[in-house]
């Protein structure tokens, strides 16, 4: 009898101290992203949690967001989820998210976060998400070996991009590493539009959907260049993931990739360190600026996850050391003032400095296609229009403009 009591007591002690399970839903599935997730998992395990990772493949998170919505409506949300931009406030407004003010106070977010990060992660004056990354999207990644082989210079304008792409094509080299997925294709258009028109035009045309800005000569020129690039890359384009495209860039079967700095994370994961033969350059632009997105973590209310535990989790995954380690693996930079960039790649250091300059000059713009700027309804509709235009030479620029003006007139904000 005494042995049974002792055994029961031991069992109860261990049960009381058993690690709490945490379901973590995200779309970080590439080589560099998997390494980044390990940083978070290890930290949470050290703090007494058992992390059940739920990765959902699909760049941009479209499938993951659909799964999250279905689970939340069914009353079975994950404990922790990756989110971006305005959707954070939408989930908070519906009452799904824990506030994490304790974590914010412990890490002095009001003082230390960049202004745009504070705005994204608060709802009704309360912090409801953990800021994790700051990504730059207007990067042009270049394989120098390929260009040197054919004695081609780094293009400095979009017209020169077309010229270099054409010369590579004539030599039997597919110029651009990209997959025929809407978010990859439309991100290319974002870069063209921002480069030609600058930050103020971009905000008016693609965030406010201002009819006059959309019908401007700048929009027509952007769509014309977009069509020129499509004619060069469509013959070899497949529906591949962005990280497969990055492998092509690294291997030299493609010369360029135009997308965000998650490329750097995968290049380092694949190569062991950032490869010398790959260079990063801001995409051509008439004025300097910075297209951004941010990754965030939210904690869902449920009987399983109480407010106190949610703040413990938030505190664990938002220490300066963890944020630095995560971004170092991911290719991005911390969304904090005066962050230490020791050990970061030169691309990350340049991005951090360029962000601060763009912030001062008013040339920061959120990505339209990467869930940072407009409602999901508008984002999907705009992406469909531009994706169809890229893939179908029969669609006229004027038709795209007309349809986007109609979206703006709809005044959809949710």
C-alpha positions in Angstrom: 0.0 0.0 0.0 2.9 2.3 0.9 4.5 1.6 -2.5 1.3 2.5 -4.3 1.0 5.8 -2.4 4.6 6.7 -3.1 4.2 5.8 -6.8 1.1 7.9 -7.0 2.8 10.8 -5.3 5.7 10.7 -7.8 3.4 10.5 -10.7 1.4 13.5 -9.5 4.6 15.5 -9.0 5.8 14.8 -12.5 2.4 15.5 -14.0 2.3 18.9 -12.2 5.6 19.8 -13.8 5.0 18.2 -17.2 5.8 20.5 -20.2 2.7 22.2 -21.6 2.0 21.4 -25.2 1.9 24.3 -27.6 0.6 24.0 -31.2 2.5 26.3 -33.5 1.0 26.9 -36.9 3.2 28.6 -39.5 4.4 28.5 -43.2 8.1 28.6 -42.6 9.1 25.5 -44.6 12.2 26.3 -46.7 15.7 25.3 -45.6 16.5 28.7 -44.0 13.1 29.0 -42.5 13.2 25.6 -40.9 16.5 26.6 -39.2 14.8 29.7 -37.9 11.9 27.8 -36.5 14.3 25.6 -34.6 15.5 28.8 -32.8 12.0 29.4 -31.5 11.4 25.8 -30.6 14.6 25.4 -28.6 13.9 28.5 -26.6 10.3 27.4 -25.7 11.5 23.9 -24.8 14.1 25.5 -22.4 11.2 27.5 -20.9 9.2 24.4 -20.2 7.0 24.0 -23.2 6.6 21.1 -25.6 6.3 22.6 -29.1 4.1 20.7 -31.6 5.1 22.4 -34.9 2.4 22.5 -37.6 4.2 23.7 -40.8 2.0 24.4 -43.8 3.8 24.6 -47.2 3.0 27.4 -49.5 5.0 30.6 -49.9 3.1 33.7 -48.7 1.0 31.6 -46.3 -2.2 31.5 -48.3 -3.0 27.8 -47.4 -1.8 28.3 -43.8 -4.1 31.3 -43.3 -7.1 29.3 -44.7 -6.4 26.5 -42.3 -6.1 29.0 -39.4 -9.4 30.6 -40.2 -11.2 27.2 -40.4 -9.7 26.0 -37.1 -10.5 29.2 -35.3 -14.1 29.2 -36.5 -14.4 25.6 -35.4 -13.2 26.5 -31.9 -9.9 24.7 -32.3 -7.3 27.4 -33.0 -3.6 26.6 -32.6 -1.9 28.1 -29.5 0.6 30.1 -31.5 0.3 31.2 -35.1 2.3 33.2 -37.6 0.5 36.2 -39.0 1.3 39.4 -41.0 0.1 43.0 -41.1 -3.5 44.1 -40.9 -4.9 40.6 -40.3 -3.5 40.9 -36.8 -5.9 43.7 -35.9 -8.7 41.8 -37.6 -8.2 38.8 -35.4 -7.9 41.0 -32.3 -11.1 42.9 -33.2 -12.9 39.5 -33.3 -11.7 38.8 -29.8 -9.5 35.8 -30.7 -6.1 37.1 -29.4 -4.5 37.4 -26.0 -3.0 40.8 -25.2 0.7 40.4 -24.4 1.3 43.7 -22.7 3.4 42.0 -20.0 5.9 40.9 -22.6 5.8 44.3 -24.3 6.6 46.0 -21.0 9.4 43.6 -20.1 11.1 44.2 -23.4 10.3 47.9 -23.6 8.5 47.7 -27.0 7.2 51.2 -26.8 10.8 52.5 -26.7 12.6 49.9 -28.7 10.4 49.0 -31.7 10.4 50.9 -34.9 7.3 53.1 -35.2 5.7 51.0 -38.0 6.2 47.8 -35.9 4.4 49.4 -32.9 1.5 50.3 -35.2 1.1 46.9 -36.7 1.3 45.0 -33.4 -1.2 47.0 -31.3 -5.0 47.0 -31.2 -6.9 49.5 -29.1 -3.7 50.5 -27.3 -2.7 46.9 -26.4 -0.1 44.7 -27.9 -1.6 41.6 -29.4 1.3 40.1 -31.4 5.0 39.5 -31.1 7.1 41.4 -33.7 9.7 38.9 -35.1 11.1 40.1 -38.4 11.6 43.0 -40.7 12.0 41.9 -44.3 13.0 44.0 -47.3 11.2 43.0 -50.5 12.8 45.2 -53.1 16.0 43.2 -53.5 17.6 42.0 -56.7 19.7 39.0 -56.1 22.5 38.4 -58.8 24.7 35.5 -59.6 27.9 37.3 -60.5 29.5 34.3 -62.1 26.8 34.1 -64.7 27.0 37.8 -65.6 30.8 37.7 -65.7 30.7 34.6 -68.0 28.8 36.7 -70.6 30.5 40.0 -69.7 27.2 41.6 -68.6 27.0 44.5 -66.2 24.6 44.8 -63.2 21.5 46.6 -64.5 20.7 50.0 -62.9 17.4 50.7 -64.5 14.4 48.6 -65.5 15.2 49.2 -69.2 18.6 47.8 -68.5 17.1 44.8 -66.7 15.1 44.0 -69.9 18.3 44.4 -72.0 20.4 42.1 -69.8 17.5 39.5 -69.6 17.3 39.6 -73.4 21.0 39.1 -73.9 21.0 36.2 -71.5 18.0 34.7 -73.3 19.9 35.0 -76.6 22.8 33.0 -75.1 20.4 30.2 -74.0 20.4 31.3 -70.3 17.0 31.6 -68.5 17.5 35.0 -66.8 15.1 35.1 -63.8 14.6 32.6 -61.0 10.9 32.7 -60.2 7.9 30.5 -59.9 4.6 31.0 -61.7 2.6 31.7 -58.5 0.5 34.8 -58.0 2.5 36.2 -55.0 5.9 35.7 -56.7 4.7 37.3 -59.9 2.9 40.2 -58.3 5.8 40.9 -56.1 7.8 41.4 -59.3 5.2 44.0 -60.4 5.4 45.8 -57.0 9.1 46.3 -57.5 8.7 47.6 -61.0 5.9 50.0 -60.0 7.8 51.3 -56.9 10.9 51.7 -59.0 9.2 53.8 -61.6 6.9 55.9 -59.5 8.4 56.1 -56.0 6.8 55.7 -52.6 4.1 58.3 -53.0 2.9 57.0 -56.3 3.0 53.4 -54.9 0.9 54.4 -51.9 -1.7 56.2 -54.0 -2.0 53.6 -56.7 -1.7 50.3 -54.9 -2.7 50.9 -51.3 -5.3 53.7 -51.7 -6.3 52.4 -55.2 -6.6 56.1 -56.2 -8.3 56.2 -59.7 -6.1 59.0 -61.0 -2.8 57.4 -59.9 -3.9 54.0 -61.4 -4.7 55.6 -64.8 -1.4 57.5 -64.9 1.4 57.1 -67.5 3.5 55.5 -64.7 1.0 52.7 -64.3 1.0 52.1 -68.1 4.8 52.1 -68.2 5.0 49.6 -65.3 2.5 47.3 -67.0 4.4 47.6 -70.2 7.7 46.6 -68.5 5.9 43.8 -66.7 4.7 42.4 -70.0 8.1 42.6 -71.5 9.6 40.5 -68.7 6.7 38.1 -69.0 7.5 37.6 -72.7 11.1 36.7 -71.8 10.4 34.3 -68.9 7.1 32.6 -69.7 8.7 30.1 -72.1 10.6 28.4 -69.2 8.3 29.3 -66.3 6.9 26.6 -64.0 4.9 26.7 -60.8 7.9 26.2 -58.6 8.3 27.5 -55.0 10.5 30.5 -54.3 13.1 28.4 -52.5 13.4 26.1 -55.6 14.1 29.3 -57.6 16.7 30.3 -55.1 18.5 26.9 -55.7 18.6 27.8 -59.4 20.1 31.1 -58.6 22.8 29.5 -56.4 23.5 26.7 -59.0 23.9 29.3 -61.8 21.0 28.0 -64.0 19.4 31.5 -63.4 21.2 34.8 -63.2 18.7 36.9 -61.1 16.0 36.6 -58.5 13.8 39.5 -57.5 12.2 39.0 -54.1 12.6 39.4 -50.4 15.6 38.8 -48.1 14.3 35.3 -47.1 16.5 34.4 -50.1 19.6 35.2 -48.0 18.4 32.7 -45.3 18.1 29.9 -47.8 21.4 30.8 -49.5 23.2 30.5 -46.1 21.3 27.3 -45.2 22.2 25.7 -48.6 25.8 27.0 -48.8 26.8 27.0 -45.1 27.5 30.8 -45.3 26.4 33.6 -47.6 28.0 32.7 -51.0 30.5 35.2 -52.4 29.2 34.8 -56.0 25.8 36.1 -55.0 25.2 39.9 -54.7 22.2 41.8 -53.4 21.2 45.1 -54.9 18.1 47.3 -54.4 15.9 46.8 -57.4 16.2 49.7 -59.9 14.4 52.9 -58.7 14.3 56.6 -59.5 14.3 57.3 -55.8 15.6 55.2 -52.9 13.1 53.4 -50.7 12.1 50.3 -48.9 9.2 47.8 -49.5 8.7 45.9 -46.3 6.8 43.1 -44.6 7.0 41.7 -41.1 6.4 38.3 -39.6 4.6 38.2 -36.3 3.4 35.6 -33.8 0.0 35.7 -32.1 -1.4 33.7 -29.2 -5.0 32.5 -29.4 -7.4 32.5 -26.5 -8.6 29.0 -25.6 -9.2 26.9 -22.4 -5.9 25.4 -23.1 -3.9 28.6 -23.2 -4.5 31.1 -20.4 -3.5 34.7 -20.4 -0.6 34.2 -18.0 0.9 31.4 -20.0 0.4 33.3 -23.3 2.5 36.1 -21.8 5.2 33.6 -20.7 5.4 32.4 -24.3 5.5 35.9 -25.7 8.3 36.8 -23.2 10.3 33.8 -24.2 10.1 34.4 -28.0 10.8 38.1 -27.9 14.1 38.4 -26.0 16.7 40.4 -28.0 19.0 37.3 -28.2 16.3 35.1 -29.7 15.1 37.8 -32.1 18.7 38.3 -33.3 19.3 34.6 -33.7 16.1 34.1 -35.6 16.6 36.9 -38.0 20.2 35.9 -38.6 19.0 32.5 -39.9 16.0 34.0 -41.8 17.9 36.6 -43.7 15.8 39.5 -42.2 16.6 42.0 -39.5 15.2 42.7 -36.1 12.4 45.4 -36.1 14.1 47.3 -33.3 16.1 50.5 -32.9 19.8 50.0 -32.2 19.7 46.2 -32.8 23.0 44.5 -32.7 23.8 43.1 -36.2 27.0 41.3 -35.2 27.3 38.2 -37.4 24.6 39.3 -39.9 25.3 39.3 -43.6 26.3 42.5 -45.5 22.9 42.4 -47.2 21.1 42.4 -43.9 23.3 45.3 -42.6 22.6 47.3 -45.8 18.8 46.6 -45.4 18.8 47.8 -41.8 20.5 51.0 -42.8 18.3 51.6 -45.8 15.2 51.0 -43.7 16.2 53.7 -41.2 17.0 56.1 -44.1 13.6 55.4 -45.8 11.8 55.9 -42.5 13.4 59.4 -42.1 12.6 60.3 -45.8 9.1 58.9 -45.8 9.9 56.3 -48.4 8.8 53.2 -46.5 5.9 51.3 -48.2 4.2 48.1 -47.1 3.9 45.3 -49.6 0.5 45.0 -51.2 0.8 41.3 -52.2 2.5 40.2 -48.9 -0.5 40.9 -46.6 0.8 44.2 -45.3 -1.2 46.9 -46.9 -4.8 46.1 -48.1 -7.7 43.9 -47.1 -7.4 40.2 -48.1 -10.3 40.6 -50.5 -8.5 43.5 -52.4 -5.2 41.7 -52.2 -6.6 38.6 -53.8 -8.5 40.5 -56.5 -5.5 42.6 -57.4 -3.2 39.6 -57.4 -5.5 37.7 -59.8 -5.7 40.7 -62.2 -1.9 41.1 -62.4 -1.2 37.4 -62.5 -3.6 36.9 -65.4 -2.1 39.9 -67.2 1.4 38.4 -66.8 0.3 35.0 -68.2 -2.1 36.2 -70.9 -0.7 38.5 -73.6 -4.2 39.2 -74.9 -5.2 41.2 -71.8 -4.7 44.9 -72.3 -3.1 47.2 -69.6 -6.2 49.4 -69.8 -8.4 46.4 -68.7 -6.2 45.8 -65.6 -6.4 49.5 -64.7 -10.1 49.6 -65.1 -10.6 46.5 -62.9 -8.3 47.9 -60.2 -10.1 51.2 -60.2 -13.3 49.3 -59.6 -11.7 47.6 -56.6 -10.9 51.1 -55.2 -14.4 52.3 -55.8 -15.8 49.3 -53.8 -14.3 50.7 -50.5 -13.8 47.2 -49.2 -11.8 47.4 -45.9 -12.1 44.0 -44.3 
